[in-house]
Amino acid sequence: MAFCTMAQTVSIPKGTRDFGRTEMAERNWIFDTIKSVFRTYGYQQIETPSMENLSTLLGKYGDEGDRLLFRILNSGDAFAGLDPAKYTTEDGLDGRALASAACEKGLRYDLTVPFARYVVMHRNEITFPFKRFQIQPVWRADRPQKGRYREFYQCDVDAIGSDSLLNELELVQIVDRVFTLLGIRVAVRINNRKVLTGLAEICGAPDMVTDITVAIDKLEKIGIEKVEEELLSKGISGQAVTVIETMLGLSGTVSEKISSVRTLMNGGSASGLVSETGLKGLDETEELFALISAAGIGQSVEADFSLARGLDYYTGAIFEVKALDYPIGSICGGGRYDNLTGIFGLADTSGVGISFGADRIYDVLKALGKFPSDLASSTCILFANMGKEELKYILPAVRALRDSGVACEIYPDPVKLRRQFEYAEKRGIRFLSINGSDEAERKTLNVKRLSDGMQRQFDYDDVDGMIDFLS
């Protein structure tokens, strides 16, 4: 009996991407550049599992963040023994409650919360202040669109166990150095969550700081009018909305902006209320910008009191970085968090960190044509396969070059030279070595540079000479 089979349509989930050899070479160049800067500032690398207990993740990112968590079904029949009636309300099935009952684990949403969990679990093994970096993928159940993925890499750098603003300065310096090396012009925006808390206080709505922050965080996406509508819908008064709008529209130099906000926080708003928290945030901001000025940062750095960053765990300085020459969302962001480890049982341990979005950085570099042209191939030189005896002749030479750190390949089959040339060209291999019986008799090696056809003959043992030519 004959069976007719239909070819399966293969695909990958929306919001994810495959990366071929060229893309991987380019991504690794990004990772290597970022790692080198992190290490220069004394940060050490760690890794944490892709999945965490949901109890670790839930409640750390706000309601919107919780909705974007990928949950993992418990092993076996996850829904066995669960009565759907217990998770049904007048509005129908409560999917989130049912998912929580059937899922105990989830894919990590970011690297900061797992890092806080790591610090608490390993606090007796690490030295504070603890400076770590971490480069791993994270997952968010978001709607895929340009520059927004469901699986993407973050490159995080954090210092925990110190509340010195020198740590914030180092993060700005790291951002400056990384993007200078990558050849991307960026603008670094800085605010302080204490200032936003102060804004809620002078608006007479201290218990609505989260609502205000979440609304402000949407400013660039939906515009000022929609932000005002959302604030009013939350029950914030028109007078308070006017105060918020005033702060969102500030312009001028850093000192002028700080002076204007200080006036508002010191009783100068329509409410006449004073916010000590807001004034403390301004003091921190002023001190940080004094350090930035002394350090001589090359990239653009500005105070932006409309910057909110919606994550709940930030308590001090917050950062956001955007590319100046390509329209895309933020490519880097972070801030100070004072209470994150306290949630897991380690109180009074302040930290600050920043995260580089590797996938968006990749998109910017690709669009701007900033990748070095020689990343496509890791192989420096291809040795042509001319036959069994010739293969025996070149093997020791290939080993000597590899032992010296030169990436070499030998074409596996003794086919026509045209095919071996084509292989080298398609792979982006820069040098080709063709050695037959004549070279073996003379104890020489022939090396040709494919870009211009320049050819050199080397003594068989002249490894250093070959390396100089290949470099």
C-alpha positions in Angstrom: 0.0 0.0 0.0 1.4 3.4 -0.9 1.1 6.3 1.5 0.9 9.9 0.3 2.4 12.4 2.8 2.0 16.1 2.7 5.0 18.2 3.4 4.7 19.9 6.8 4.8 23.7 6.8 7.7 24.7 9.0 7.9 28.0 10.8 9.0 29.6 14.1 6.9 31.4 16.7 6.1 35.0 15.9 8.4 37.4 17.7 11.4 35.0 17.5 14.2 34.8 14.9 16.8 32.4 13.4 20.4 33.7 13.2 22.7 32.3 10.5 26.4 32.4 10.5 26.7 36.0 9.4 24.1 37.2 12.0 25.8 35.2 14.7 29.2 36.7 13.9 27.7 40.1 14.1 25.9 39.4 17.3 29.0 37.9 18.9 30.8 41.1 17.9 28.2 43.1 19.9 28.5 40.7 22.9 32.3 40.7 22.8 32.4 44.5 22.7 29.9 44.9 25.6 31.7 42.2 27.7 35.1 43.9 27.2 33.7 47.2 28.6 31.9 45.5 31.5 35.2 43.7 32.5 37.1 47.0 32.2 34.9 48.4 35.1 35.4 45.3 37.3 32.1 43.5 36.7 32.1 39.7 36.8 29.8 37.3 34.8 27.1 35.1 36.2 24.2 33.2 34.7 20.8 32.2 36.0 18.2 29.6 34.7 15.9 30.4 31.9 12.9 29.5 34.1 12.2 30.8 37.6 9.5 30.0 40.1 6.4 32.2 39.3 6.5 33.3 43.0 9.9 34.9 42.1 8.6 36.7 39.1 5.0 37.8 39.8 4.4 41.1 41.4 7.8 42.6 40.5 6.9 44.3 37.2 3.4 45.7 37.8 0.2 44.4 36.3 1.3 44.9 32.7 4.5 43.0 33.3 2.7 40.2 35.0 0.4 39.8 31.9 3.5 39.5 29.7 5.0 36.6 31.6 5.3 33.3 29.8 4.0 30.6 32.1 5.2 27.0 32.0 2.7 24.2 32.5 3.5 21.8 35.4 4.8 18.5 34.3 2.4 15.7 33.3 -1.3 16.6 33.2 -1.1 20.1 34.5 -4.9 20.5 34.7 -5.6 17.2 36.4 -7.7 17.7 39.6 -8.5 21.4 38.7 -12.1 22.3 38.8 -12.9 25.0 36.2 -15.9 26.1 38.2 -13.5 27.4 40.9 -11.9 29.7 38.3 -15.1 31.0 36.8 -16.7 34.3 37.6 -19.7 36.2 36.4 -17.6 37.4 33.5 -16.5 33.9 32.5 -13.4 31.8 33.0 -10.6 33.6 34.9 -7.7 32.5 32.7 -5.0 34.1 34.8 -6.2 32.3 38.0 -6.4 29.0 36.2 -2.9 29.5 34.7 -1.5 30.2 38.1 -3.0 27.0 39.4 -1.6 24.9 36.5 1.8 26.7 36.3 4.4 27.0 39.1 7.2 28.2 36.8 7.7 30.9 34.1 10.3 32.1 31.7 12.3 35.0 33.0 10.9 38.5 32.0 14.2 40.3 32.7 17.6 39.6 34.3 17.3 42.0 37.3 14.7 40.1 39.4 16.6 36.7 38.9 19.8 38.6 39.9 18.2 39.8 43.1 17.0 36.2 43.8 20.6 35.0 43.1 22.1 37.6 45.5 19.9 36.5 48.3 20.5 32.8 47.8 24.3 33.3 47.4 24.8 36.2 49.8 27.4 34.2 51.9 29.5 33.4 48.8 29.8 36.9 47.3 31.6 40.1 48.3 29.6 43.3 48.6 29.5 45.6 46.8 28.9 42.9 44.2 29.4 43.9 40.5 28.0 41.4 38.0 27.1 41.3 34.4 24.8 38.8 32.7 24.2 38.2 29.0 21.2 35.9 28.4 17.8 35.7 26.6 14.5 36.8 28.2 11.0 36.3 27.1 7.8 38.5 27.0 4.4 37.5 25.7 4.1 40.8 23.9 2.6 41.6 20.5 5.5 41.3 18.0 6.2 44.5 16.0 9.3 46.4 14.6 12.0 46.3 17.3 9.8 44.3 19.7 10.4 40.6 20.1 9.1 37.8 22.3 12.5 36.3 22.8 15.5 38.6 22.9 18.9 39.0 24.6 19.7 41.5 27.4 23.2 42.4 28.5 22.8 43.5 32.1 25.4 45.2 34.4 24.5 45.8 38.0 26.2 46.9 41.3 24.5 45.9 44.5 25.4 46.6 48.1 26.2 50.3 47.7 24.1 53.4 47.4 26.9 55.6 46.1 26.1 57.7 43.1 29.5 56.6 41.7 27.8 53.5 40.6 25.3 55.5 38.6 28.2 57.4 37.1 29.9 54.2 36.1 26.8 53.0 34.3 26.7 56.3 32.3 30.4 55.8 31.5 29.8 52.2 30.4 27.0 53.4 28.1 29.2 56.1 26.7 32.1 53.6 26.0 29.9 50.8 24.6 28.1 52.9 22.1 31.2 54.8 21.1 33.0 51.5 20.3 29.9 50.3 18.4 29.8 53.5 16.4 26.2 54.5 17.5 25.3 58.0 18.5 22.9 57.9 21.4 21.1 60.2 23.8 21.1 59.2 27.5 18.0 60.4 29.4 18.1 60.5 33.2 15.4 61.1 35.8 14.8 59.9 39.4 11.8 58.0 40.7 11.9 60.1 43.9 11.0 63.1 41.7 8.1 61.2 40.2 7.0 60.2 43.8 7.3 63.9 44.7 5.1 64.8 41.7 2.4 62.5 43.0 2.7 64.2 46.4 2.5 67.8 45.2 -0.5 66.7 43.1 -2.2 65.6 46.3 -2.3 62.0 45.2 0.6 60.2 47.0 -1.1 56.9 46.8 -1.4 57.1 43.0 2.3 57.3 42.1 2.0 54.0 40.1 -1.0 55.2 38.1 0.8 58.5 37.3 4.1 56.8 36.4 2.4 54.2 34.2 0.5 57.0 32.3 3.6 59.1 31.9 5.6 56.1 30.6 3.2 56.1 27.6 3.9 59.7 26.7 6.0 59.0 23.5 3.6 56.2 22.3 0.3 58.0 22.8 1.0 61.7 23.2 0.3 64.2 25.9 -3.5 64.4 25.2 -4.0 60.7 25.7 -1.8 60.7 28.8 -4.0 63.5 30.3 -7.2 61.5 29.4 -5.7 58.4 31.2 -4.8 60.4 34.3 -8.3 62.0 34.5 -9.9 58.5 34.0 -7.9 57.3 37.1 -9.5 60.0 39.2 -6.6 62.5 39.2 -7.9 66.1 39.4 -7.7 68.5 36.5 -5.5 70.8 38.7 -3.1 67.9 39.3 -3.0 67.1 35.6 -2.0 70.7 34.9 0.9 70.3 37.3 2.0 67.1 35.7 1.8 68.6 32.2 4.0 71.5 33.4 6.7 69.1 34.5 6.4 67.0 31.3 6.9 70.1 29.2 10.1 71.5 30.8 13.0 72.6 28.5 16.4 74.2 28.9 19.7 73.2 30.4 20.1 70.6 33.1 20.4 73.2 35.8 17.4 75.2 34.5 15.2 72.1 34.5 16.3 71.1 38.0 15.7 74.6 39.2 12.1 74.6 37.7 11.3 71.3 39.3 12.8 72.3 42.6 10.4 75.3 42.6 7.4 72.9 42.0 8.5 70.5 44.8 9.1 73.3 47.2 5.5 74.6 47.3 5.6 76.4 43.9 2.8 74.4 42.3 -0.9 75.3 42.4 -1.4 73.0 45.3 1.3 74.7 47.4 2.4 71.3 48.7 6.0 70.5 49.5 7.6 67.1 48.7 10.8 66.2 50.7 11.0 63.0 48.7 11.0 64.9 45.4 13.6 67.4 46.7 15.9 64.5 47.7 15.5 63.1 44.2 16.5 66.4 42.8 19.6 66.6 45.0 20.6 63.1 43.8 20.1 64.2 40.2 22.1 67.3 40.6 25.0 65.4 42.3 24.9 62.8 39.5 25.1 65.4 36.7 28.0 67.1 38.5 29.9 63.8 38.4 29.0 63.3 34.7 30.3 66.7 33.9 33.6 66.0 35.7 34.0 62.6 34.0 33.8 64.0 30.5 31.1 61.9 28.8 31.2 62.0 25.0 27.7 61.0 24.2 24.7 63.3 24.8 23.3 63.1 28.4 20.2 65.0 29.4 17.9 65.4 32.4 14.4 64.4 31.3 11.7 64.7 34.0 9.1 63.1 31.7 11.1 59.8 31.8 9.2 57.3 33.9 10.1 53.7 33.1 7.1 51.6 34.1 8.8 48.9 36.2 7.6 49.0 39.8 10.9 48.2 41.5 12.8 51.4 40.6 13.3 53.8 43.6 16.1 56.2 42.5 17.9 57.3 39.3 16.4 55.9 36.1 18.1 55.8 32.7 17.0 55.4 29.1 19.1 55.4 26.0 18.0 56.0 22.4 19.8 55.9 19.1 19.9 59.3 17.4 20.2 58.1 13.8 17.7 55.3 13.6 14.0 55.4 14.7 13.5 52.6 17.2 12.5 52.3 20.9 15.0 52.5 23.7 18.1 50.3 23.2 19.3 50.5 26.8 17.6 51.3 30.2 17.8 50.8 33.9 17.8 52.4 37.3 18.3 52.2 41.1 16.3 49.7 43.2 16.4 49.8 47.0 14.0 47.1 48.0 14.2 44.3 45.4 16.4 41.9 47.5 14.2 42.7 50.5 11.3 41.0 48.8 13.4 37.8 49.0 14.6 38.3 52.5 17.7 40.5 52.3 16.8 44.0 53.5 18.8 47.2 53.2 20.7 46.2 50.1 20.5 48.8 47.4 21.4 48.1 43.8 21.6 49.9 40.5 21.9 48.5 37.0 21.3 49.0 33.3 20.4 46.7 30.5 21.5 46.8 26.9 19.0 45.4 24.4 21.2 43.4 22.1 18.5 42.7 19.5 17.6 46.4 19.1 21.2 47.3 19.0 21.7 44.7 16.3 18.9 46.2 14.3 20.4 49.7 14.6 23.9 48.5 13.6 22.4 46.6 10.6 20.4 49.6 9.4 23.3 52.0 9.7 25.8 49.6 8.1 28.1 49.7 11.2 29.2 46.1 11.3 32.9 45.5 10.4 33.1 43.9 6.9 35.3 41.0 7.9 33.0 39.4 10.5 31.3 36.9 8.1 33.9 34.2 8.3 35.9 33.0 11.3 38.2 31.2 9.0 41.3 33.1 7.9 42.9 30.7 5.4 41.7 27.7 3.4 44.1 25.0 2.4 43.2 23.4 -0.9 42.9 19.6 -1.1 45.1 18.4 -3.9 45.2 14.7 -3.1 46.2 12.2 -0.4 50.0 12.8 -0.5 49.6 16.6 -0.6 47.2 16.4 2.3 49.8 14.6 4.4 52.2 17.4 3.5 50.0 20.3 4.6 48.6 18.7 7.8 51.6 19.7 10.1 51.6 23.2 8.7 47.9 23.6 9.4 48.4 22.3 12.9 51.3 24.8 13.5 49.1 27.7 12.4 46.1 26.6 14.5 48.4 26.2 17.5 49.4 29.9 16.9 45.7 30.9 17.0 45.1 31.2 13.2 41.7 29.8 12.1 42.4 27.3 9.3 40.3 24.9 7.2 41.3 22.2 4.8 38.8 21.5 2.0 37.5 18.0 2.7 37.5 16.6 -0.8 40.1 16.7 -3.7 37.7 18.3 -6.2 38.4 20.8 -8.9 40.2 24.0 -7.7 37.3 26.1 -9.1 34.9 24.6 -6.6 37.4 25.2 -3.8 37.9 28.8 -4.9 34.2 29.3 -4.9 33.8 27.9 -1.4 36.4 30.3 -0.1 34.8 33.3 -1.8 31.3 32.4 -0.6 32.5 31.8 3.0 34.4 35.1 3.0 37.8 33.4 3.6 40.5 35.9 2.8 43.4 33.6 2.0 43.9 30.4 0.0 46.9 28.0 0.1 47.4 25.7 -2.9 50.3 23.2 -2.5 51.1 20.4 -4.8 54.0 18.1 -5.5 56.3 21.0 -6.5 55.8 22.8 -3.2 56.3 19.6 -1.3 59.6 19.0 -3.1 60.8 22.5 -2.4 59.5 22.4 1.2 57.5 25.6 0.7 53.9 26.8 1.2 52.1 29.0 -1.2 49.6 31.6 0.2 47.4 33.8 -1.9 45.4 36.8 -0.7 42.0 36.6 -2.6 41.1 40.3 -2.4 43.9 41.4 -4.7 45.6 38.2 -5.9 48.9 38.9 -4.1 50.8 35.6 -3.7 53.7 34.7 -1.4 55.9 31.6 -1.0 57.1 30.7 2.5 59.5 28.2 3.8 57.7 25.2 5.3 58.7 26.1 8.9 58.2 29.9 8.6 55.0 30.1 10.6 55.8 33.6 11.9 56.2 34.9 8.3 52.9 33.4 7.3 51.1 34.9 10.3 52.5 38.3 9.5 51.1 38.0 5.9 47.8 36.8 7.1 47.3 39.6 9.7 
